[in-house]
């Protein structure tokens, strides 16, 4: 299981969360069968969603992050519940690009920079909270930090990473999210900046054997960090036949009758987990009468 650890500075002015998301991103690779650069992109977005979702208060709260930069991947979507369990989707899972100028997977080139990142938080209120910002880099971590700075006015540092093996399996995946509370002083900010500047890439830390707790404590080094809590999280799709039935009913009676007339059975595939739901002609007719 993947694990999120949340820490807080002794003066409670900074909160840092970190995740070892190897199992989670490995499941993304297994389900969606993406190319290496898409595994990195969708993995990073899913890690970010998990870290943000884990910070939500209500048991039934959720967050959906949608990124559409006009690149070859098409739209990327990651959804997290309030524990940090995620499900995700990508429009085009197979994108092949040369490595970028640093010799790394060109996530920014695959995602694109001409578009928006939107965050929808369903907090059980009458209307969900929706924030949207222009994509600044397409590397995802910078875009998440930009969202918090612009849309929620929370100074944030985000680090995300996915290391993909030559055989397309995932070797390491994880990230961290650091957020300053309004009363954080300048000396605290200076310490954080120094810590972040000397940190190796996320995947290098994980690949060297560091745990999520090690990373969370490292980013707050010098601020006497304390562990608040720790959670096991996973890739978890909550689709079910009843939900698919509601989606079919929403098509309207006329469309369902036409569907029943044209085919003996109707197959609906979940975009998030690839599970297939098959409805007979009689079932479709029954749904058309609801």
N, C-alpha and C positions, 0 to 999 in steps of 0.2 A: 504493500500500500504506500501511496505517496503521503508525505507528512508536511503540515504547516506548523511553524512555531512562531509565536508572537512574543516580543520582548518590549520592555519599556525602560527608559532611562530612570535613574534614581529620583530625579526631580519631576518625573512624569511629564516632561515637555516634549518628548519624542517617542514615537511608537515605531517599531520595525518588525515586519513580518518576513519570514523566509520560507521557501518551500523546496523540498526535493521532490520533483514531479516526474521522476523516471517512469514509474508504472503508468501514470496518467497519460503521458505523451506516447508511451509505447502502445497503449490501447488506441490512441488516435491514429497511430501509424497502421495498426492492425485493421481497424475498421475502414478507414478512408483510403488506404493504400496510396498515399501521395508520393510525389517525387521528393527528393531530399530538401530542396528549398521550401517546398510547401509544408513539409513536416515541421521545419524550423519556424515558418511564419505562423501556421495554425497552432503549433505548440506554444509559441510565445504568447499569442493572444489568449489562449486557454489558461496559461499560467497566470497571466494578469487578471483574468476574470476570477480565477480561484482565490487569489490574494484579496481582491476587492470584495468578493462575495463573502469571504470569511469574516470580514469586518462589519457586515450588516447585523443589525440588532435583533429583528424579529425572526422567529422560527420559520415562517413561511415567506420571508423576503427573498428576492432574487435580483440578479443583475444580468443584463444582456449587453454585450459589447459588439458593435457592428462596425466593420472597417471596409471601406470601399475606396481604394486609391486609384482606380482606373487601370490597374496593372493586370497582368495575365491571369492571376489567381481569381479574378472576379471578387465577389463579396466574401468576406470572412466573418463568421459569427461564432461567438462563444457565450454560453449561458452558465451561470453558477448559482447554486442555492446558497443559503446563509451559512452552511458548513464549509463550503469551498469545493463541493463536488461539481464537476463540469460536464457539459456536452458541447460539441462544436460541429461546425459545417463550413465547407469551402466550395465556392462555385466551380472552380476548375482545379482538381487535385494534382494534375500532371503539368508541371511547368519546368522546362529545362533552360537554364541560363548559365553563362560562364561565371566563374567565381569573380567576386568584386576585386577592387584594387588592393585590398588587404589579404587576398587569398582565401576569403570566407564566402559562405553561401550568400548570394545577393538577395536577401530578404526584401530590402527596399525596392530593388528593381522588379521583383515579382509582384509585390503588393501595389506599388505605384505611390506617387506623392500628390496626385491631382484628385483630391476628394476629401472625404470627412471621416472622422471617427465619432461615433455616437454611443452614449452610455444611457441605458434605460434601467432605472431602479424601481422595481415594484415593491413598495414598502407597505402594502396593504391599505393604502389610502384611496380616495376616490379616483385620483388620477396618478399614474406613475410619474416619477421625476425623470425628465429627459434633458440630457446635456449633449451638446454637439460642438466639435472644434475642427478646424481644418487640419489635415494631416501635415505634420512638419517634417518628418523624415522617412516614414514608411518602415523604420526599423522597429517600431511598436513600443519599445520601452520609453523612448523620448516622447512619443505621441501620448502615452498614458500619463506621463508627468505633465505634459502640456495641458491635457484635459483637466487634471486636478487644479493646476495653477489658474487656468482661465475660467473654468466652469464652476468650480467649487471653492476657489481661492484658498487652497490648502497647499503650501509649499511641499513638494513631493520629489523624492528621488526613486527611480525605478530601474532595476537591472533584471534582464531576462536572458535566458540562453537555452539553446537546444543543440546538442552535438550528435550528429548523425553518422553512423558507421557506413563504410563503403557498400555494405549489403542492404542499406536503407533502414536497418534497425536503429533504435535510439540508444546511444551510449550514456548520455547524461542530459538532464533537463531540470531546470529550476529557475528561481528568481527571488528577488527581494523587493520590498516596498517600504520606504521610509517616509514618515509624515510628521511634520512639525506642528505642534499646537501653538495657538496664538501667543502664549507667554514665553516661548523659547527665546533665550537671549543670544546675543551675537557670539559669545564665546562657545556656546553649544553648536551653533552653525559652523563655526570655524573647525571644530573638532570633527563634525560630520563630513565636511568637505575634504579634510585631510584623510579621513578613513576611506571615503569613496574613491579618492584619487589613487590610493595605494592598493585598493582591492584588485586581485586578479579577476578575469572574466568569470562569470557564474559557473560556466561549465568546467573551467579549469579547477575551481574550488571543489566542485562536486566530484570531479574525476580524480582528484588527489585524495579523496576520502572524507572531506568535510561534510558534516551533517547540516540539516536545515538550522538546528540550534547553533551550531558553530558559526554559520554565516550570519544569523540574526544577531549574535553577540559581537561578531567582528565589526559589523557596521556601526555598532554603538560603543565600540571600544573607547575607554576613557570617560564614559558617561555612567559607569556602574550599572550596566543593564541587568534587569531581572526578567526571568521567564514568566509571562502571564499565563499562557496556556499552550497546549499542543493538540493537534487534531490529525487523525488519519482521513485522507480524502481520496477520491477516485474519479475516474471517468464514469458517469452514471446518467443514463438516459431514462427518463420517466414516461416514455411513450407507452400506450396501452390500446387495446382494441376499442374501448369506449371513447377514447379521445379521437381516434381515427374516424369512428362513426360520426362524432359531432362535426368533424371537418367535412365529411361527405355530405351530411345533412345541410351544411351551410352552402353547398353548391346549388341547392334549390331542387324542387320536385321535378321540373322539366328536364334538367340536366341528368338527374338520376334515372328517370324513365328512359331517356335516350341511351344511357349507359347500359341499362339492363337489356334493351332491345338489340344492341350492337354486339354484345359479348356475353359468353356463358359465365365468366367470372371476372372480377376486378381485383387487381393487385395494387396495393399501396405500399410504398417503401419509405421507411423513416429516414430522413436525411441525416439524422444525428447518429444512429446506430446501425443502419442498414437492415433492420428487422423488417420482414415482409408480412403484410396482413392481406389475406385473400378473402374476398366476399363473393358468395354465389349470387346468381341472378335473383334468386328468391330473397336473399338478404338485402340486396340493393332495392328491390321493389318494396320490401318492408320499411326500409329507411326513407323511401320517397313518400311514405304515408305519414311520417311523423311531423 
